[in-house]
């Protein structure tokens, strides 16, 4: 197995360290458990409509940062792999400095409007959530690319796992907290805590203020254009379904759909953070070194491990849902319980498709990656409305499965080629 010089140990050892994998797995399971409990709490003590609103809000907080990144984060993330200390510091500091200024201005404006009574305070909280999601998740990605998966997943656990538990405890003791506003406040507190920790973990790469020049920003936008298109298309495929269900059916059915959707997505996130993200920096290094066999071996290992873990977690999750649902007192959730199985199959197809995207990204095959994502966006726009109108929420889930399957087939074969110089952002 080819050595990974930057990591200082063989790639296989870095990918299979049992203590590291177990630690990350435990943290991600806690994240899944907390989000699962939050969904149960909202369904039981609030309403399915509130669950639908929370799902739409979660989609908004995830979508807007992707739109505002312009794909620059993915270009910078690829460049920091094996970069010198000085270059890495300039890349990371320059990236964060620009967005920190922009979000500070947006928050200041929102606070002024809230004091004037022009907007509700929830608007201010949502902007804070968008800023937190953006900056913390980019910090998570940089830590992963710097081969610090344990620290990265500690950040992710605080961002996603800490505040739901705190909210459930507070709202159970004080029913006045059982509102979307109360939930959003706890969410914001979790984002702030994760942001402080991210800055601390990246402090060696945030040593001096470095604002990129206008020419550097233009060059970054140019070189990351295809990655940006890929991010937008992927986001549309992931989050459009809940909005279409709400628009074509009802907010209550959107809540039902989101309840089961979050289970499958939690499994995907666990596999992504515990398997696929682990592989990313090593795949980049293997490709840059020109070792085709090491790249292929690591790709096959990643695919097998991801699908196996996802299958086991799907069976466990389905059994847990079957046990818990009768205690929620929501007949509509019981009626649509089979929807979970369709969404779990869609999740497995998504994993296979995203591993194909990972291979293309690590080989800097941005044009083909963009074409595959354009295909997913077109299929999503065509298949999802048709599926919803013909078979309701089941049709939506089936359309997702078909879309991911077709995209996975398109990405399944790609020549290794000779590594080309990476454009600098």
Secondary structure per residue as TSV (DSSP state, phi and psi in degrees):
chain	resnum	aa	ss	phi	psi
A	1	X	-	360.0	134.0
A	2	X	-	-69.8	139.9
A	3	X	E	-76.9	151.0
A	4	X	E	-106.4	95.7
A	5	X	T	-57.0	-39.5
A	6	X	T	-67.0	-31.7
A	7	X	T	-83.3	-21.8
A	8	X	T	79.4	13.9
A	9	X	E	-159.4	163.1
A	10	X	E	-59.6	148.7
A	11	X	H	-58.5	-42.8
A	12	X	H	-60.6	-41.0
A	13	X	H	-64.7	-41.2
A	14	X	H	-64.0	-32.4
A	15	X	H	-84.0	-20.2
A	16	X	H	-120.4	14.0
A	17	X	-	-56.5	113.4
A	18	X	H	-64.1	-38.2
A	19	X	H	-66.9	-43.6
A	20	X	H	-64.4	-48.3
A	21	X	H	-62.0	-40.4
A	22	X	H	-66.3	-40.2
A	23	X	H	-63.4	-46.8
A	24	X	H	-64.4	-41.7
A	25	X	H	-60.7	-42.6
A	26	X	H	-62.8	-42.8
A	27	X	H	-64.8	-40.9
A	28	X	H	-71.3	-34.0
A	29	X	H	-63.2	-39.6
A	30	X	H	-62.0	-38.6
A	31	X	H	-64.2	-43.9
A	32	X	H	-62.6	-44.7
A	33	X	H	-61.8	-41.7
A	34	X	H	-67.3	-41.7
A	35	X	H	-67.3	-36.6
A	36	X	H	-64.1	-44.6
A	37	X	H	-63.6	-36.9
A	38	X	H	-63.5	-44.6
A	39	X	H	-60.5	-42.4
A	40	X	H	-62.6	-41.7
A	41	X	H	-64.2	-46.1
A	42	X	H	-62.9	-43.7
A	43	X	H	-64.2	-36.2
A	44	X	H	-84.2	-47.3
A	45	X	H	-104.9	-10.2
A	46	X	S	-114.5	-106.1
A	47	X	-	-162.9	163.0
A	48	X	H	-66.4	-30.0
A	49	X	H	-65.4	-41.9
A	50	X	H	-62.1	-37.2
A	51	X	H	-65.3	-37.9
A	52	X	H	-64.7	-42.2
A	53	X	H	-63.1	-43.4
A	54	X	H	-60.5	-40.8
A	55	X	H	-63.0	-41.8
A	56	X	H	-67.1	-39.2
A	57	X	H	-65.8	-40.6
A	58	X	H	-61.8	-39.6
A	59	X	H	-63.5	-43.2
A	60	X	H	-61.5	-44.9
A	61	X	H	-65.8	-28.7
A	62	X	H	-83.2	-34.3
A	63	X	H	-75.3	-48.0
A	64	X	H	-60.3	-42.4
A	65	X	H	-58.9	-36.1
A	66	X	H	-65.8	-39.6
A	67	X	H	-64.3	-41.6
A	68	X	H	-77.9	-16.7
A	69	X	H	-74.3	-26.5
A	70	X	T	59.3	20.8
A	71	X	T	77.6	-3.3
A	72	X	H	-63.1	-37.5
A	73	X	H	-58.8	-38.9
A	74	X	H	-71.9	-34.9
A	75	X	H	-67.4	-45.9
A	76	X	H	-64.2	-41.1
A	77	X	H	-59.5	-39.5
A	78	X	H	-70.7	-33.7
A	79	X	H	-74.1	-30.5
A	80	X	T	-72.4	-13.5
A	81	X	T	-62.4	119.3
A	82	X	T	63.0	18.0
A	83	X	-	-76.4	159.1
A	84	X	-	-67.9	163.0
A	85	X	H	-59.1	-42.5
A	86	X	H	-67.6	-46.4
A	87	X	H	-64.6	-40.5
A	88	X	H	-62.8	-42.2
A	89	X	H	-63.5	-41.8
A	90	X	H	-65.2	-41.5
A	91	X	H	-63.9	-49.9
A	92	X	H	-70.3	-45.4
A	93	X	H	-65.3	-43.0
A	94	X	H	-62.1	-37.9
A	95	X	H	-65.5	-49.3
A	96	X	H	-70.5	-34.0
A	97	X	H	-60.4	-43.8
A	98	X	H	-63.3	-46.3
A	99	X	H	-73.9	-31.0
A	100	X	H	-61.8	-41.5
A	101	X	H	-65.4	-46.1
A	102	X	H	-63.8	-42.3
A	103	X	H	-72.1	-33.5
A	104	X	H	-62.3	-41.8
A	105	X	H	-65.7	-41.6
A	106	X	H	-65.0	-42.6
A	107	X	H	-66.4	-41.3
A	108	X	H	-61.1	-42.6
A	109	X	H	-65.0	-41.7
A	110	X	H	-65.4	-41.0
A	111	X	H	-62.7	-42.0
A	112	X	H	-62.2	-42.0
A	113	X	H	-67.0	-35.4
A	114	X	H	-68.4	-41.4
A	115	X	H	-63.4	-32.2
A	116	X	T	-80.5	-6.3
A	117	X	T	81.3	10.7
A	118	X	S	-79.4	-28.3
A	119	X	S	-136.8	153.8
A	120	X	-	-73.4	159.4
A	121	X	H	-66.2	-21.7
A	122	X	H	-60.3	-32.4
A	123	X	H	-61.1	-41.5
A	124	X	H	-65.0	-43.2
A	125	X	H	-62.1	-41.4
A	126	X	H	-63.8	-40.2
A	127	X	H	-62.7	-41.3
A	128	X	H	-61.6	-38.9
A	129	X	H	-65.8	-40.4
A	130	X	H	-63.3	-44.8
A	131	X	H	-62.3	-44.0
A	132	X	H	-64.0	-45.5
A	133	X	H	-59.6	-43.2
A	134	X	H	-62.9	-58.2
A	135	X	H	-71.5	-39.4
A	136	X	H	-70.0	-42.9
A	137	X	H	-67.0	-33.4
A	138	X	H	-67.0	-39.3
A	139	X	H	-61.4	-40.6
A	140	X	H	-58.8	-47.0
A	141	X	H	-64.1	-39.6
A	142	X	H	-64.9	-41.1
A	143	X	H	-63.7	-40.0
A	144	X	H	-61.3	-45.8
A	145	X	H	-68.4	-24.9
A	146	X	T	-86.5	10.8
A	147	X	T	62.5	46.2
A	148	X	-	-125.5	60.7
A	149	X	H	-65.0	-31.9
A	150	X	H	-65.6	-49.1
A	151	X	H	-62.8	-39.5
A	152	X	H	-61.1	-42.0
A	153	X	H	-77.1	-22.9
A	154	X	H	-63.7	-44.2
A	155	X	H	-59.6	-47.0
A	156	X	H	-63.7	-35.5
A	157	X	H	-65.1	-41.4
A	158	X	I	-66.0	-40.7
A	159	X	I	-66.0	-38.2
A	160	X	I	-112.0	-21.3
A	161	X	I	-109.5	-25.9
A	162	X	I	-76.8	-49.5
A	163	X	H	-68.7	-34.1
A	164	X	H	-59.4	-40.1
A	165	X	H	-65.2	-43.4
A	166	X	H	-62.4	-40.9
A	167	X	H	-65.4	-43.7
A	168	X	H	-60.5	-44.1
A	169	X	H	-63.4	-46.8
A	170	X	H	-65.7	-44.7
A	171	X	H	-71.6	-28.1
A	172	X	H	-70.2	-39.1
A	173	X	H	-77.3	-36.7
A	174	X	-	-124.9	98.9
A	175	X	G	-56.4	-20.9
A	176	X	G	-62.4	-23.1
A	177	X	G	-78.2	-8.1
A	178	X	-	-78.9	61.5
A	179	X	S	-137.0	163.3
A	180	X	H	-64.7	-36.3
A	181	X	H	-62.2	-44.7
A	182	X	H	-63.6	-42.7
A	183	X	H	-60.2	-43.8
A	184	X	H	-63.9	-34.1
A	185	X	H	-66.1	-42.8
A	186	X	H	-66.0	-38.0
A	187	X	H	-59.2	-45.0
A	188	X	H	-63.0	-40.0
A	189	X	H	-61.5	-40.1
A	190	X	H	-64.1	-38.7
A	191	X	H	-64.9	-41.6
A	192	X	H	-63.9	-43.2
A	193	X	H	-62.7	-43.1
A	194	X	H	-65.9	-35.1
A	195	X	H	-65.5	-41.8
A	196	X	H	-63.3	-43.3
A	197	X	H	-65.7	-39.6
A	198	X	H	-60.6	-45.5
A	199	X	H	-61.2	-37.4
A	200	X	H	-67.2	-43.5
A	201	X	H	-70.2	-27.1
A	202	X	T	-100.8	15.7
A	203	X	G	-60.2	-31.9
A	204	X	G	-69.5	-19.9
A	205	X	G	-103.8	6.3
A	206	X	-	-123.3	44.4
A	207	X	S	-77.0	-25.7
A	208	X	S	-147.6	148.8
A	209	X	-	-67.5	128.0
A	210	X	-	-141.0	103.1
A	211	X	-	-97.1	122.1
A	212	X	-	-64.9	150.0
A	213	X	-	-73.9	164.9
A	214	X	H	-62.0	-36.6
A	215	X	H	-64.8	-40.0
A	216	X	H	-66.4	-37.9
A	217	X	H	-64.9	-44.3
A	218	X	H	-61.3	-42.9
A	219	X	H	-65.1	-39.3
A	220	X	H	-63.9	-41.8
A	221	X	H	-63.5	-38.3
A	222	X	H	-67.6	-47.4
A	223	X	H	-73.0	-21.8
A	224	X	T	-102.4	9.4
A	225	X	H	-58.9	-44.2
A	226	X	H	-71.2	-36.6
A	227	X	H	-64.0	-35.4
A	228	X	H	-64.7	-45.3
A	229	X	H	-60.4	-38.6
A	230	X	H	-63.8	-42.6
A	231	X	H	-63.1	-42.4
A	232	X	H	-64.8	-44.6
A	233	X	H	-64.4	-41.9
A	234	X	H	-63.8	-40.5
A	235	X	H	-64.4	-42.1
A	236	X	H	-60.2	-41.8
A	237	X	H	-66.4	-32.6
A	238	X	H	-80.9	-40.1
A	239	X	H	-109.7	-10.2
A	240	X	H	-67.7	-30.0
A	241	X	H	-58.3	-44.7
A	242	X	H	-65.1	-35.9
A	243	X	H	-69.8	-37.3
A	244	X	H	-68.1	-39.2
A	245	X	H	-62.1	-43.7
A	246	X	H	-64.2	-37.2
A	247	X	H	-76.4	-43.7
A	248	X	H	-86.0	-27.7
A	249	X	T	-112.4	-92.5
A	250	X	-	-162.3	163.0
A	251	X	H	-66.2	-32.8
A	252	X	H	-66.1	-43.2
A	253	X	H	-69.1	-29.4
A	254	X	H	-63.1	-37.4
A	255	X	H	-65.9	-40.2
A	256	X	H	-62.6	-46.8
A	257	X	H	-61.3	-44.4
A	258	X	H	-66.4	-34.1
A	259	X	H	-58.1	-48.0
A	260	X	H	-78.9	-32.4
A	261	X	H	-61.8	-38.9
A	262	X	H	-68.1	-25.0
A	263	X	H	-67.5	-49.6
A	264	X	H	-66.1	-37.1
A	265	X	H	-70.5	-35.0
A	266	X	H	-62.0	-40.2
A	267	X	H	-64.9	-44.0
A	268	X	H	-58.8	-45.4
A	269	X	H	-62.9	-37.8
A	270	X	H	-63.4	-46.0
A	271	X	H	-67.8	-38.5
A	272	X	I	-63.6	-46.5
A	273	X	I	-76.3	-29.7
A	274	X	I	-94.3	-15.0
A	275	X	I	-128.7	-60.5
A	276	X	I	-67.6	-41.8
A	277	X	H	-67.6	-34.3
A	278	X	H	-58.1	-40.1
A	279	X	H	-76.6	-25.7
A	280	X	H	-54.9	-56.2
A	281	X	H	-63.0	-32.1
A	282	X	H	-73.1	-34.8
A	283	X	H	-65.7	-41.2
A	284	X	H	-60.5	-46.3
A	285	X	H	-64.5	-40.9
A	286	X	H	-63.8	-40.4
A	287	X	H	-67.6	-44.0
A	288	X	H	-64.9	-29.5
A	289	X	H	-77.9	-12.7
A	290	X	T	82.3	11.0
A	291	X	-	-87.6	93.2
A	292	X	H	-65.3	-40.0
A	293	X	H	-65.9	-42.6
A	294	X	H	-62.1	-39.3
A	295	X	H	-63.7	-47.0
A	296	X	H	-65.1	-43.3
A	297	X	H	-60.6	-44.4
A	298	X	H	-67.5	-36.3
A	299	X	H	-64.6	-44.1
A	300	X	H	-65.2	-43.1
A	301	X	H	-61.0	-43.4
A	302	X	H	-62.6	-44.1
A	303	X	H	-63.1	-48.7
A	304	X	H	-62.1	-46.2
A	305	X	H	-64.1	-43.2
A	306	X	H	-62.7	-47.6
A	307	X	H	-68.3	-36.6
A	308	X	H	-66.4	-48.1
A	309	X	H	-62.0	-41.8
A	310	X	H	-64.1	-38.4
A	311	X	H	-65.7	-44.1
A	312	X	H	-64.0	-45.6
A	313	X	H	-64.9	-33.3
A	314	X	H	-64.0	-44.5
A	315	X	H	-63.6	-42.9
A	316	X	H	-64.2	-43.9
A	317	X	H	-65.5	-42.1
A	318	X	H	-62.0	-40.1
A	319	X	H	-65.0	-40.2
A	320	X	H	-65.2	-41.9
A	321	X	H	-62.8	-41.8
A	322	X	H	-61.2	-35.7
A	323	X	H	-76.0	-39.9
A	324	X	H	-81.1	-36.8
A	325	X	G	-51.5	-44.0
A	326	X	G	-59.6	-23.6
A	327	X	G	-84.9	-7.9
A	328	X	T	-82.8	-22.0
A	329	X	-	68.6	32.7
A	330	X	-	-120.9	94.1
A	331	X	H	-57.5	-31.5
A	332	X	H	-65.5	-37.0
A	333	X	H	-66.7	-39.6
A	334	X	H	-63.1	-39.8
A	335	X	H	-62.3	-38.4
A	336	X	T	-102.0	21.1
A	337	X	T	-56.3	-38.8
A	338	X	T	-59.8	-17.8
A	339	X	H	-58.3	-32.2
A	340	X	H	-59.0	-41.5
A	341	X	H	-64.8	-40.1
A	342	X	H	-64.9	-40.8
A	343	X	H	-68.7	-32.0
A	344	X	H	-67.6	-38.9
A	345	X	H	-64.6	-41.3
A	346	X	H	-61.1	-37.0
A	347	X	H	-64.4	-40.9
A	348	X	H	-64.1	-41.0
A	349	X	H	-64.1	-36.4
A	350	X	H	-64.8	-42.1
A	351	X	H	-59.6	-45.4
A	352	X	H	-63.6	-40.0
A	353	X	H	-67.3	-39.7
A	354	X	H	-73.4	-28.0
A	355	X	H	-67.6	-36.4
A	356	X	H	-61.9	-40.5
A	357	X	H	-66.2	-36.9
A	358	X	H	-61.9	-42.9
A	359	X	H	-61.6	-44.4
A	360	X	H	-63.6	-42.3
A	361	X	H	-62.3	-46.0
A	362	X	H	-67.6	-24.6
A	363	X	T	-93.2	7.6
A	364	X	T	57.1	34.8
A	365	X	-	-92.0	61.2
A	366	X	H	-63.5	-40.0
A	367	X	H	-59.8	-45.8
A	368	X	H	-68.3	-36.2
A	369	X	H	-61.9	-42.8
A	370	X	H	-65.3	-38.9
A	371	X	H	-64.5	-41.6
A	372	X	H	-66.2	-35.6
A	373	X	H	-73.4	-35.6
A	374	X	H	-61.1	-39.8
A	375	X	H	-60.6	-43.1
A	376	X	H	-64.8	-37.5
A	377	X	H	-66.3	-42.9
A	378	X	H	-65.2	-45.3
A	379	X	H	-63.0	-39.0
A	380	X	H	-62.0	-46.1
A	381	X	H	-64.5	-29.0
A	382	X	H	-90.9	-48.2
A	383	X	H	-76.7	-39.0
A	384	X	H	-64.8	-51.4
A	385	X	H	-59.1	-39.1
A	386	X	H	-63.5	-44.1
A	387	X	H	-63.7	-41.4
A	388	X	H	-66.2	-41.7
A	389	X	H	-71.4	-26.0
A	390	X	H	-95.2	-32.2
A	391	X	H	-139.7	19.7
A	392	X	H	62.1	-141.4
A	393	X	H	-65.5	-31.1
A	394	X	H	-66.0	-39.4
A	395	X	H	-64.6	-35.3
A	396	X	H	-64.3	-47.3
A	397	X	H	-65.0	-39.7
A	398	X	H	-65.8	-38.0
A	399	X	H	-64.3	-38.1
A	400	X	H	-61.8	-43.3
A	401	X	H	-60.4	-45.8
A	402	X	H	-63.9	-43.1
A	403	X	H	-60.5	-49.5
A	404	X	H	-64.6	-36.3
A	405	X	H	-63.1	-43.3
A	406	X	H	-66.8	-40.9
A	407	X	H	-67.3	-39.4
A	408	X	H	-61.5	-39.7
A	409	X	H	-64.0	-39.3
A	410	X	H	-66.0	-36.2
A	411	X	H	-88.5	-3.5
A	412	X	S	-68.6	-26.6
A	413	X	-	-124.4	131.3
A	414	X	-	-155.3	129.2
A	415	X	-	-63.5	151.5
A	416	X	-	-71.0	-46.1
A	417	X	-	64.1	178.3
A	418	X	-	-96.7	132.3
A	419	X	-	-56.5	134.7
A	420	X	-	-104.5	157.9
A	421	X	-	-58.0	139.4
A	422	X	-	-83.8	128.8
A	423	X	-	-63.8	141.6
A	424	X	-	-91.1	133.7
A	425	X	-	-96.7	360.0
